[in-house]
Amino acid sequence: MKKTIITKDNLFVLHTKTTTYAFHVIESGHIEHLYYGTTLPITNSYEAIKPKYEFREGNLITYDSLYSFVGLENRNLEISTRGKGDIREPMVEITYSNGCSTCDFLYDSYKIHKKQALLTLPCSYDENEEVETLVILLKDKQYDLELELHYSVFYDSDVIVKSTKLRNCSKNEVKVDRLLSAQLDFDKGPYVFHTFKGAWIREMNHQQTICQQGIVVNDSKCGTSSSRSNPFVMISTPQTSEDYGDCFGCNLIYSGNHYEAMEVNAFCNNHFLCGVNPFGFQYNLDPGSTLEAPEAVLTYSNNGYGGMSQHMHQFVKEHIVRGVWKNKERPVLLNSWEASYFDFNEKSLLELAKAGKDVGVELFVLDDGWFGKRNNDRSSLGDWYVNKKKLPNGLEGLAKKVNQLGMDFGIWVEPEMVSYDSDCYRNHPEFAVEIPGQRHSLGRHQLLLDLTNEKVQDYLIDQMTQVFSSANISYVKWDMNRIVSDAFSQCLGSQYQGEFYHRYMLGLYRVLEVLTTSFPTILFESCASGGNRFDLGMMCYMPQVWASDNTDAICRSEIQTGCSYGYPMSVIGAHVSACPNHQTLRNTSLETRFQVACFGLLGYECNLVDMNKEELGKIKEQIIWYKKYRKVLQFGNYYRLKNEEGIYQWITVSKDRTIAIGCYLQTLVKANFVSGYFKAKGLCNNGQYHFTNRMITFDEKELGNLVDQVKKDEMNRFCCEQEDYTINGLVLSTIGVRLKQGFGGSHYNENIRIFQDFASRIYIMEEIKRV
């Protein structure tokens, strides 16, 4: 086991492969943060780097009369609480039985052990059981409470995972108003706070805020991790770029309301917090009880956003995703939704599945509309029995016929919801999240089931067990199509309603734990109106997530780029759909739709039955090509290359750096800009690579009257330009390949790059083996 945690007197130093994290205990018993950054020999320089204080600053509150030089407002701490002069956002906030809210947690002891799982929440893990965890025990002796700060060191991923645990050792109940997961205080900035915001079909937009005195908050009050504000955030210096500069990343292993805040105090010091949102949260902690906070994932890189992303990607792939599908190549799927919506029967589904098989699809997925009386979105959620009018032979009969075609079979479910018009609601109205006697607010005409209620959890486990056992089901898309509002549980007493949001998540995690354990070979994909629950908590149970209901290739290039800052491509479902696109009405070429989607987990969501032979032929070629490079595309190291002036470039590189696949996408044409280049990352500097492009063909309509000047191939199609070079890896990463001249409005021949609006190219780099 690597020595990742060093303790010396009151100093604690944590080391990953390239980073160091350090803090110490000061005279008053508080835990003061010293450093987080690139690897440094802190232990031998401790006295020099330790903050020196003789007097408190003017107008600061003295902690107490014994420590007149300690003013907590201007100390970089590992934990801030309410009271005792620290007026910053607290990490812990408690109301005691006497009504007091001043906390004073001071250092008591520490221990080091191998990482242990949380008891109530999903968490990171290590298959080799080599991760060391430092546990700092703090006590508020006035009220007999204990607080544990956990630091788990993932050495190879350059990640430190923090969490907190509060234990009530007193004889009185206390009310926990907030228990956050991590605090990180920085010396003087300024710093830039990076968040990823949006809405339905507009997820993961990268926003940057320069932090000045005051507070910037990124949070969700939706009951989900939210498409409005993803829990992943970054903190950087203003000079940081994709490849250079200081960048910190933080994510939360939680799927409900979250809270990330960056506060700058009057002395220009920076104070970062993350954890469960205090909004609507008040937890009653009985004597002898313990409350766990979710794990927060922290990393740092001095190689810019890209270096930080590499740490996060490796961590998610190795220590979040688990089970049979962790490293298993994912199948190419065909989803029925945009082809059929609710209007289908067994015959039409099998026609669609047969068309999918003919082009190389491996998994056919039946989406919404197969159960109850579900002919629109106004009924039947909660009634998980087959609609025999649509499927007279049930799921079992359909699955057998799909399997006979040579494909796996999957289905869509939305277990957490119930319709007013359903047998479930008529028989069990108390199962719904609904305030008795009041008209409830609806989302997509549906209500939530109350997962704070163990009877409802058991009901869902039973219903889904029956469904998943009823046929040879290989894949499940688990959806959630509304957010939480009017949060109220009919099974919780009035004094416990503040626990609703968190207890809902605990209930959901219990359901998921039972079902994914009972059906370990099923490939589960999480969905919540697309990216409304795109988070590490769901990824602990489901190895892939539907990042957005928006399948428009241009929107997806932006959404997937936003996702890539904190998440690897191996968790991102991405589909080729019809045009005009159903979300934007935009037209893009079939090739561009594929070339964007293939950098995620490839699927198709279009009516193949209605396509002509040429389109089906292109799709068949796409899938053959994708399968050849699938392992690299799904599990390679992903790098952002360019995202400016309407140009997107990215690349994924195999772990052994022998194969790389890159994409160059343009949004709108700039007239008479004919030059272009492609510069790689992640390759072997000493390697020689064969650089070429994936050949695609054009419809003559795209070329207008230029068609008379174009050479046709043997199939009477018009081919793109051919790039074909041998190039050194270092040259490819430093200068790049200068591409064939783009069309500039005057002349054309077979060496001109036709690169119109929404055009793209895929470039393949394969190392030439030395003889």
C-alpha positions in Angstrom: 0.0 0.0 0.0 1.3 3.4 -0.9 2.0 5.8 1.9 -0.5 8.5 1.0 -1.2 10.0 4.5 1.6 11.5 6.7 0.9 12.7 10.2 3.5 14.6 12.3 2.4 16.2 15.6 -0.6 18.3 14.6 0.2 18.3 10.9 -1.7 16.1 8.4 -0.4 15.8 4.8 -2.2 13.8 2.0 -0.4 12.8 -1.2 -1.7 11.7 -4.5 0.4 11.0 -7.5 0.8 14.7 -8.4 -1.0 16.6 -5.6 -0.6 17.5 -2.0 -3.3 18.4 0.6 -2.3 19.7 4.0 -3.9 21.0 7.2 -3.0 21.3 10.9 -4.6 21.7 14.3 -4.1 25.2 15.8 -3.8 26.1 19.4 -7.6 26.6 19.9 -8.3 23.1 18.5 -9.7 24.3 15.2 -8.5 22.6 11.9 -6.8 25.1 9.6 -6.3 24.4 5.9 -2.7 25.0 4.7 -2.4 23.9 1.1 -3.9 22.1 -1.8 -2.0 22.0 -5.1 0.9 20.4 -6.9 3.1 17.9 -5.0 5.3 19.6 -2.4 7.5 18.4 0.6 5.3 20.1 3.1 6.5 18.2 6.2 10.0 19.6 6.1 8.8 23.2 5.6 5.9 23.2 8.0 7.1 26.0 10.3 7.8 28.3 7.3 4.4 27.9 5.7 2.3 28.0 8.9 0.2 31.2 9.2 1.4 33.5 11.9 -0.9 35.5 14.1 -0.1 37.7 17.1 -3.3 39.8 17.2 -6.7 39.5 15.7 -7.6 42.0 12.9 -9.8 45.0 13.9 -13.5 44.4 14.1 -13.1 40.7 14.1 -14.6 38.6 16.9 -12.1 36.9 19.3 -12.8 33.2 19.5 -12.6 33.3 23.3 -10.6 34.9 26.0 -7.9 32.2 26.1 -7.1 32.7 22.4 -7.3 36.4 21.8 -5.3 36.2 18.6 -7.8 33.7 17.0 -10.4 35.3 14.8 -12.2 32.6 12.8 -13.6 34.9 10.2 -10.2 35.2 8.5 -8.8 31.8 9.0 -8.6 29.1 6.2 -10.5 26.3 7.9 -11.4 22.7 7.1 -14.9 23.3 8.7 -16.8 26.5 9.4 -19.8 26.5 11.7 -22.3 29.1 12.9 -21.2 31.3 15.7 -17.9 32.0 17.5 -17.1 34.8 15.1 -17.1 32.9 11.8 -19.6 34.8 9.7 -19.0 32.9 6.4 -21.4 30.3 5.0 -21.3 27.4 7.5 -20.5 23.8 6.6 -22.5 22.6 9.6 -25.5 24.2 11.1 -27.4 22.8 14.1 -30.3 23.9 16.3 -29.9 22.4 19.7 -32.7 21.4 22.1 -32.3 24.7 23.9 -32.8 26.7 20.7 -29.1 27.6 20.5 -27.4 27.4 17.0 -23.7 28.1 18.0 -21.5 25.1 17.2 -17.9 24.7 18.4 -16.4 21.5 17.0 -12.8 21.1 18.1 -10.1 18.5 17.4 -10.2 15.3 19.5 -8.2 12.6 17.7 -7.6 10.9 14.4 -7.3 7.4 12.8 -6.3 5.9 9.5 -7.9 2.9 7.9 -8.8 1.4 4.6 -11.7 3.1 2.9 -15.2 1.9 4.0 -18.5 2.3 2.3 -21.1 4.7 3.5 -24.1 2.9 5.2 -26.9 5.0 3.7 -25.5 6.5 0.5 -23.8 5.4 -2.7 -20.0 6.2 -2.6 -16.7 5.7 -4.4 -15.0 2.4 -4.1 -11.7 0.7 -4.8 -11.6 -2.9 -6.1 -8.0 -3.4 -4.8 -8.9 -2.1 -1.4 -5.7 0.1 -1.3 -7.3 3.4 -0.6 -6.4 5.0 2.8 -8.9 7.1 4.7 -8.0 9.7 7.3 -10.7 10.3 9.8 -10.5 13.4 12.0 -12.8 13.3 15.0 -14.1 16.7 16.3 -16.3 17.2 19.3 -18.7 19.9 20.5 -18.3 19.1 24.2 -20.9 21.6 25.2 -23.7 19.5 23.6 -22.0 16.1 23.3 -21.9 15.9 19.6 -19.2 14.3 17.4 -18.3 15.2 13.9 -16.1 13.1 11.7 -14.2 14.5 8.7 -13.3 11.7 6.2 -10.5 12.1 3.7 -10.0 9.2 1.2 -6.9 9.4 -1.0 -7.2 7.9 -4.5 -3.5 8.1 -5.4 -3.5 7.1 -9.1 -6.6 9.2 -9.9 -5.2 12.3 -8.1 -8.4 12.6 -6.2 -9.3 13.2 -2.6 -12.8 12.2 -1.5 -14.2 14.1 1.5 -17.3 13.4 3.5 -18.7 14.2 7.0 -20.6 12.2 9.6 -22.5 13.7 12.5 -23.2 11.6 15.6 -25.6 12.7 18.4 -24.1 11.3 21.7 -26.3 13.4 23.9 -29.7 12.6 25.5 -31.5 15.2 23.5 -32.7 15.4 19.9 -31.0 18.0 17.7 -32.1 19.5 14.4 -29.5 19.5 11.7 -30.2 22.5 9.4 -27.2 21.7 7.2 -24.5 19.1 7.0 -22.3 19.7 3.9 -19.7 17.4 2.6 -16.6 19.5 1.9 -15.1 22.9 2.5 -12.0 24.3 0.7 -10.6 27.6 1.7 -8.1 29.5 -0.6 -5.7 32.3 0.0 -6.3 35.5 -1.9 -7.6 35.3 -5.4 -9.2 36.2 -7.6 -10.6 32.9 -8.7 -13.0 32.0 -11.4 -16.0 29.8 -10.5 -17.1 27.5 -13.4 -20.6 26.1 -13.4 -22.5 24.0 -15.9 -26.1 25.3 -16.3 -29.0 25.1 -18.7 -32.5 23.6 -18.9 -34.3 20.7 -20.6 -32.7 20.0 -24.0 -30.1 22.7 -23.2 -27.9 21.1 -20.6 -24.3 21.7 -19.5 -23.6 25.2 -20.7 -20.2 26.2 -19.4 -20.5 29.5 -17.4 -17.6 31.5 -15.7 -17.9 34.0 -12.9 -15.0 36.0 -11.5 -15.4 35.8 -7.7 -15.4 39.1 -5.9 -16.4 40.0 -2.4 -19.8 38.3 -1.9 -21.1 34.9 -2.7 -21.8 32.9 -5.9 -24.1 29.9 -5.6 -24.6 26.9 -7.9 -27.5 24.8 -6.6 -30.6 22.7 -7.3 -33.9 22.9 -5.5 -35.6 20.5 -8.0 -35.3 17.4 -5.9 -32.9 16.2 -8.6 -29.3 17.1 -9.3 -30.9 19.1 -12.1 -30.4 20.1 -15.7 -30.5 23.7 -14.5 -27.2 23.4 -12.5 -25.1 20.3 -12.6 -23.3 19.5 -9.3 -19.9 19.4 -11.0 -18.0 22.7 -10.7 -14.5 24.0 -11.3 -12.4 26.7 -9.7 -9.4 28.2 -11.5 -7.2 31.3 -11.7 -8.2 33.8 -14.4 -5.2 32.9 -16.5 -6.0 29.2 -16.6 -6.6 27.6 -20.1 -7.3 24.2 -21.4 -3.7 23.1 -21.0 -2.1 25.5 -18.5 -2.8 26.9 -15.1 -4.4 25.9 -11.8 -7.7 24.2 -11.9 -9.7 22.5 -9.1 -12.6 20.3 -9.8 -15.4 19.2 -7.4 -18.3 16.8 -7.8 -20.9 15.4 -5.4 -21.9 11.7 -5.3 -25.6 12.6 -4.8 -28.7 12.8 -7.0 -30.9 15.3 -5.1 -30.8 18.9 -4.1 -27.2 20.1 -4.1 -25.3 23.2 -3.1 -22.0 24.6 -4.2 -20.9 28.1 -3.1 -17.9 30.3 -3.6 -17.7 33.1 -1.1 -15.1 35.9 -0.9 -14.8 37.6 2.4 -13.7 41.2 3.4 -10.0 40.1 3.3 -10.3 38.6 -0.2 -9.9 35.1 1.0 -12.0 32.5 -0.8 -14.3 30.0 0.8 -15.8 27.0 -1.1 -18.5 24.7 0.1 -20.4 21.8 -1.4 -23.0 19.3 -0.2 -26.7 18.6 0.2 -28.7 21.9 -0.3 -29.8 23.4 3.0 -33.0 24.5 1.1 -36.0 22.7 2.5 -33.7 20.6 4.7 -34.0 20.0 8.4 -33.1 16.6 9.8 -34.1 15.4 13.3 -31.2 13.6 14.8 -32.2 11.4 17.7 -29.9 10.5 20.6 -27.5 7.8 19.5 -28.2 8.4 15.8 -25.8 9.3 13.0 -26.3 11.3 9.8 -24.0 10.8 6.8 -23.3 13.5 4.2 -22.6 12.4 0.6 -19.0 12.1 -0.6 -17.5 15.1 -2.4 -14.8 14.4 -5.1 -12.0 16.9 -5.2 -9.1 17.1 -7.6 -6.4 19.6 -8.7 -4.2 20.0 -11.8 -1.7 22.6 -12.8 -2.3 21.5 -16.4 -5.5 23.5 -16.9 -9.0 22.3 -17.4 -7.8 19.4 -19.5 -5.5 18.0 -16.8 -8.3 18.3 -14.2 -10.7 16.5 -16.6 -8.3 13.6 -17.0 -8.3 13.1 -13.3 -12.1 13.2 -13.1 -12.5 10.9 -16.1 -10.2 8.2 -14.6 -11.8 8.5 -11.2 -15.4 8.0 -12.6 -14.3 5.1 -14.8 -12.4 3.3 -12.1 -14.1 4.2 -8.8 -17.7 5.2 -9.6 -18.9 2.9 -12.4 -19.0 -0.7 -11.3 -20.4 -4.2 -12.0 -20.5 -6.3 -15.2 -20.6 -3.3 -17.5 -17.8 -1.3 -16.0 -15.3 -2.1 -18.8 -17.6 -4.0 -21.1 -18.1 -2.5 -24.6 -21.7 -1.2 -24.9 -24.0 -2.3 -27.7 -25.2 -0.2 -30.6 -28.9 0.3 -29.8 -32.1 1.3 -31.7 -34.7 3.1 -29.5 -38.3 3.1 -30.7 -39.3 6.5 -29.2 -38.8 9.0 -32.0 -39.8 6.4 -34.6 -43.1 5.4 -33.0 -43.9 7.5 -29.9 -47.0 5.8 -28.4 -48.3 4.5 -31.7 -47.1 1.0 -32.3 -48.0 -2.7 -32.1 -45.9 -5.9 -32.1 -45.9 -6.0 -36.0 -44.6 -2.4 -36.4 -42.0 -2.9 -33.7 -40.6 -6.1 -35.3 -40.4 -4.3 -38.6 -38.4 -1.6 -37.0 -36.2 -4.2 -35.2 -35.6 -6.1 -38.4 -34.5 -2.9 -40.2 -32.1 -2.3 -37.3 -30.7 -5.8 -37.5 -30.1 -5.4 -41.2 -27.8 -2.4 -40.6 -25.9 -3.9 -37.7 -27.9 -2.8 -34.5 -27.3 -5.1 -31.5 -29.9 -4.0 -29.0 -33.6 -3.1 -29.7 -35.2 -0.9 -27.1 -39.0 -0.5 -26.6 -39.6 2.9 -25.1 -42.7 4.4 -23.5 -46.3 3.1 -24.2 -46.1 -0.6 -23.7 -47.9 -0.9 -20.3 -51.4 -0.2 -18.8 -53.6 1.9 -21.1 -50.7 4.1 -22.1 -51.6 5.8 -25.4 -50.4 9.2 -24.3 -48.7 10.8 -21.3 -51.9 11.2 -19.3 -52.4 7.7 -17.9 -51.1 4.4 -16.6 -47.8 5.2 -14.8 -47.7 2.8 -11.9 -49.6 0.1 -13.8 -46.7 -2.1 -14.9 -48.6 -4.7 -16.7 -48.4 -5.2 -20.5 -50.9 -3.6 -22.9 -52.1 -6.7 -24.6 -53.9 -4.7 -27.4 -50.4 -3.5 -28.5 -48.4 -6.6 -27.5 -50.7 -9.7 -27.5 -47.8 -11.9 -26.7 -46.5 -9.7 -24.0 -42.9 -8.6 -23.4 -41.8 -12.2 -23.4 -43.2 -12.9 -26.8 -41.7 -9.7 -28.3 -38.3 -10.3 -26.7 -38.2 -13.8 -28.1 -38.8 -12.6 -31.6 -36.3 -9.8 -31.2 -33.8 -12.4 -29.9 -34.5 -14.6 -32.9 -33.5 -11.7 -35.1 -30.1 -11.9 -33.4 -30.5 -8.8 -31.1 -30.9 -8.2 -27.4 -34.1 -6.6 -26.1 -34.5 -3.6 -23.7 -37.3 -1.6 -22.3 -38.2 1.9 -20.9 -39.7 2.3 -17.4 -40.5 5.3 -15.2 -41.0 3.6 -11.8 -40.9 6.7 -9.5 -44.1 8.2 -11.1 -47.8 7.6 -10.9 -50.7 8.9 -13.0 -54.0 10.0 -11.6 -55.6 7.8 -14.2 -54.0 4.6 -13.0 -55.0 1.5 -11.0 -52.0 2.2 -8.8 -53.3 5.7 -7.8 -56.9 4.5 -7.4 -55.8 1.6 -5.1 -53.1 3.5 -3.2 -53.6 7.3 -3.2 -51.5 7.4 -0.1 -48.5 6.3 -2.2 -48.4 9.6 -4.0 -46.5 12.8 -3.0 -49.6 14.9 -2.5 -50.9 17.2 0.1 -54.3 15.8 1.2 -57.1 18.2 0.4 -55.1 20.3 -2.0 -54.9 20.3 -5.8 -51.4 19.2 -6.6 -49.0 20.7 -9.1 -48.4 18.3 -12.0 -45.4 17.7 -14.3 -46.2 15.9 -17.5 -49.6 15.1 -16.0 -48.1 12.9 -13.3 -47.3 12.7 -9.6 -44.3 11.3 -7.8 -44.5 8.2 -5.7 -43.4 8.8 -2.1 -40.1 7.0 -1.8 -39.7 8.2 1.8 -42.3 5.5 2.5 -40.8 2.0 2.8 -44.0 0.4 1.6 -43.7 2.3 -1.6 -40.1 1.3 -2.0 -41.1 -2.4 -1.5 -43.9 -1.9 -4.0 -41.5 -0.6 -6.6 -39.0 -3.3 -6.0 -41.7 -5.9 -6.4 -43.2 -4.4 -9.5 -39.9 -3.9 -11.3 -38.7 -7.4 -10.3 -41.8 -8.8 -12.0 -41.2 -6.7 -15.1 -37.5 -7.4 -15.4 -38.1 -11.2 -14.8 -41.0 -11.4 -17.3 -38.8 -11.6 -20.5 -35.2 -11.8 -21.6 -34.5 -8.1 -20.9 -30.9 -7.0 -21.4 -31.2 -3.3 -21.0 -33.4 -0.9 -18.9 -33.8 2.8 -19.5 -34.9 4.2 -16.1 -36.6 7.6 -16.6 -37.9 10.4 -14.4 -39.9 13.1 -16.2 -40.8 15.6 -13.6 -39.1 17.5 -10.8 -40.2 17.6 -7.2 -42.6 20.3 -6.1 -45.0 20.7 -3.1 -42.7 18.2 -1.2 -44.9 16.4 1.3 -45.0 12.9 2.6 -48.3 11.4 3.9 -46.3 8.9 6.0 -44.1 11.4 7.8 -45.2 13.4 10.8 -45.3 17.2 10.6 -42.0 17.6 12.5 -40.2 15.4 9.9 -41.3 17.0 6.6 -37.9 18.8 6.4 -36.4 15.4 5.8 -38.5 14.7 2.7 -36.0 15.6 0.0 -33.1 13.6 1.5 -35.3 10.7 2.6 -36.6 10.5 -1.0 -33.0 10.0 -2.2 -32.3 7.4 0.5 -35.4 5.5 -0.6 -34.5 5.7 -4.3 -30.9 4.4 -3.6 -32.4 1.5 -1.6 -34.6 0.6 -4.5 -31.7 0.8 -7.0 -29.4 -1.1 -4.8 -31.8 -4.1 -4.5 -32.7 -4.1 -8.2 -29.2 -3.7 -9.7 -27.9 -6.4 -7.3 -30.8 -8.7 -8.3 -30.3 -8.1 -12.0 -26.5 -7.7 -12.3 -26.3 -8.4 -16.1 -28.9 -5.9 -17.1 -27.4 -2.7 -18.7 -29.2 0.1 -16.8 -29.2 3.6 -18.3 -30.3 6.5 -16.1 -32.5 9.2 -17.6 -34.5 12.1 -16.2 -36.0 14.2 -19.0 -32.5 13.7 -20.4 -29.9 15.3 -18.2 -32.0 16.2 -15.2 -30.3 13.6 -13.0 -26.8 13.4 -14.6 -24.7 12.8 -11.6 -22.2 10.4 -9.9 -24.9 9.1 -7.5 -26.9 7.5 -10.4 -23.6 6.4 -12.0 -22.9 4.2 -8.9 -25.9 2.1 -10.0 -26.2 2.7 -13.8 -23.0 2.7 -15.9 -24.5 5.1 -18.5 -26.7 8.2 -18.5 -28.9 9.8 -21.2 -27.3 13.2 -21.2 -30.0 15.1 -23.0 -33.3 14.5 -24.8 -31.8 16.8 -27.4 -30.4 14.7 -30.3 -29.6 17.6 -32.6 -25.9 17.1 -33.5 -24.9 20.8 -33.2 -26.6 21.1 -29.7 -25.1 17.8 -28.7 -21.6 18.9 -29.6 -22.0 21.7 -27.0 -23.8 19.5 -24.4 -21.3 16.7 -24.7 -18.4 19.2 -24.5 -19.9 20.6 -21.3 -20.3 17.0 -19.9 -16.6 16.2 -20.8 -15.2 18.6 -18.2 -16.3 16.3 -15.4 -17.5 13.1 -17.0 -15.9 10.6 -19.4 -17.6 9.7 -22.7 -18.0 6.1 -21.4 -21.1 7.2 -19.4 -22.8 9.4 -22.1 -25.6 7.9 -24.2 -25.8 9.6 -27.6 -28.2 8.9 -30.5 -28.5 9.5 -34.2 -32.0 10.8 -34.9 -34.1 12.0 -37.8 -34.0 15.3 -39.6 -35.5 17.9 -39.3 -34.5 17.2 -35.7 -37.5 16.8 -33.4 -36.1 19.3 -30.8 -34.7 22.0 -33.0 -36.1 21.4 -36.5 -32.5 21.8 -37.8 -31.2 19.8 -40.7 -27.8 18.2 -40.4 -26.2 15.5 -42.5 -26.5 11.9 -41.5 -22.7 11.8 -41.3 -22.5 14.7 -38.9 -25.2 13.2 -36.7 -23.2 10.0 -36.5 -19.8 11.6 -36.1 -21.0 13.5 -33.0 -22.9 10.6 -31.5 -20.1 8.0 -32.0 -18.0 9.8 -29.4 -20.6 8.8 -26.8 -22.3 5.4 -26.5 -23.8 5.1 -30.0 -27.5 4.5 -30.6 -30.1 5.3 -33.3 -33.5 6.8 -32.6 -35.1 7.1 -36.0 -37.5 5.3 -38.2 -35.3 3.0 -40.3 -38.3 1.5 -41.9 -39.0 4.7 -43.8 -35.4 5.3 -44.9 -34.2 4.8 -48.5 -31.5 2.3 -49.5 -28.8 4.9 -49.7 -29.4 6.1 -46.1 -29.6 2.6 -44.8 -26.4 1.8 -46.6 -24.6 4.7 -44.9 -25.9 3.7 -41.5 -24.6 0.1 -42.1 -21.2 1.5 -43.0 -21.3 3.8 -39.9 -22.0 0.9 -37.6 -19.3 -1.4 -39.1 -16.8 1.4 -38.7 -17.9 2.2 -35.1 -17.6 -1.4 -34.0 -14.0 -1.5 -35.4 -13.0 1.5 -33.1 -15.7 1.0 -30.4 -13.2 0.3 -27.6 -11.2 3.4 -28.2 -14.3 5.6 -28.6 -16.0 4.3 -25.5 -13.0 3.9 -23.1 -10.2 5.9 -24.5 -8.8 9.1 -23.0 -10.8 12.0 -24.2 -9.4 15.5 -24.8 -11.0 18.8 -25.9 -8.9 20.4 -28.6 -10.8 23.4 -29.7 -14.1 25.2 -29.0 -14.1 28.7 -30.5 -15.4 30.6 -33.5 -17.9 27.9 -34.4 -15.3 25.2 -34.5 -15.3 22.1 -32.2 -12.5 19.7 -32.2 -12.0 16.7 -29.8 -10.0 13.4 -29.8 -10.1 10.1 -27.9 -6.9 8.1 -27.5 -6.5 4.4 -26.7 -4.9 3.7 -23.3 -1.8 2.3 -25.1 -1.7 5.4 -27.4 -1.6 3.3 -30.5 -4.9 4.5 -31.9 -6.6 7.9 -31.8 -9.9 9.1 -33.3 -10.5 12.8 -33.7 -13.5 14.9 -34.8 -13.6 18.4 -36.5 -17.0 20.0 -36.5 -18.0 23.4 -37.9 -21.2 25.2 -37.1 -21.6 28.0 -39.7 -19.4 28.6 -42.8 -17.1 31.7 -42.9 -16.8 32.7 -46.5 -13.3 32.4 -48.1 -11.7 30.9 -45.0 -10.0 27.9 -46.7 -7.3 26.8 -44.3 -7.8 24.3 -41.5 -5.7 22.1 -39.3 -6.1 19.2 -36.8 -3.7 19.1 -33.8 -3.8 16.0 -31.6 -3.3 15.3 -27.8 -2.3 12.3 -25.8 -0.2 10.5 -28.4 3.3 9.0 -28.0 5.8 11.6 -28.8 8.2 9.1 -30.4 5.6 7.3 -32.3 5.0 7.5 -36.1 1.3 7.6 -37.0 -0.7 7.0 -40.1 -3.1 10.0 -40.3 -6.2 9.6 -42.5 -9.8 10.6 -42.5 -13.0 8.6 -42.6 -14.2 8.8 -46.2 -17.8 10.0 -46.5 -20.0 10.8 -49.5 -22.2 13.7 -50.4 -25.6 14.1 -51.9 -25.4 16.0 -55.1 -28.0 18.4 -53.8 -25.5 19.6 -51.3 -23.1 20.7 -54.1 -25.6 22.5 -56.4 -24.1 23.3 -59.8 -20.7 22.3 -58.6 -21.9 18.7 -59.2 -20.7 18.9 -62.9 -17.1 19.4 -61.6 -17.1 16.5 -59.2 -15.7 13.0 -59.7 -18.1 10.2 -58.9 -17.1 6.9 -57.4 -18.1 3.5 -58.8 -21.5 3.8 -56.9 -22.2 7.2 -58.5 -21.6 9.0 -55.2 -19.5 12.1 -54.5 -16.6 11.4 -52.2 -14.9 13.8 -49.8 -11.2 14.7 -50.0 -8.6 12.2 -48.9 -6.0 13.0 -46.2 -3.2 10.4 -46.0 0.1 11.1 -44.2 2.8 9.6 -42.0 3.6 12.0 -39.1 5.5 11.9 -35.9 3.4 12.0 -32.7 5.1 15.1 -31.3 4.8 16.9 -34.6 1.1 16.0 -34.7 0.6 17.3 -31.2 2.6 20.5 -31.7 2.0 21.6 -35.3 -0.7 19.3 -36.4 -1.8 18.3 -39.9 -2.6 21.1 -42.2 -5.7 19.9 -44.0 -6.7 20.0 -47.6 -7.8 23.4 -48.8 -11.5 24.2 -48.0 -13.9 25.4 -50.6 -13.6 29.1 -50.9 -16.3 30.0 -53.4 -14.4 29.7 -56.6 -12.8 26.5 -57.8 -13.3 22.8 -56.9 -11.6 19.5 -57.5 -11.3 16.2 -55.7 -8.6 17.7 -53.3 -10.9 20.5 -52.1 -12.5 20.0 -48.7 -16.3 20.6 -48.9 -17.0 21.9 -45.4 -20.4 23.5 -45.4 -22.7 24.5 -42.5 -22.8 21.8 -39.8 -20.1 19.7 -41.6 -17.7 17.4 -39.8 -14.8 15.0 -40.4 -13.4 12.1 -38.4 -9.6 11.6 -38.5 -8.0 8.3 -37.6 -4.4 8.2 -36.2 -2.9 4.7 -36.0 0.6 4.1 -34.8 2.9 2.4 -37.4 4.5 -0.6 -35.8 8.3 -0.8 -36.0 9.6 -3.8 -37.7 
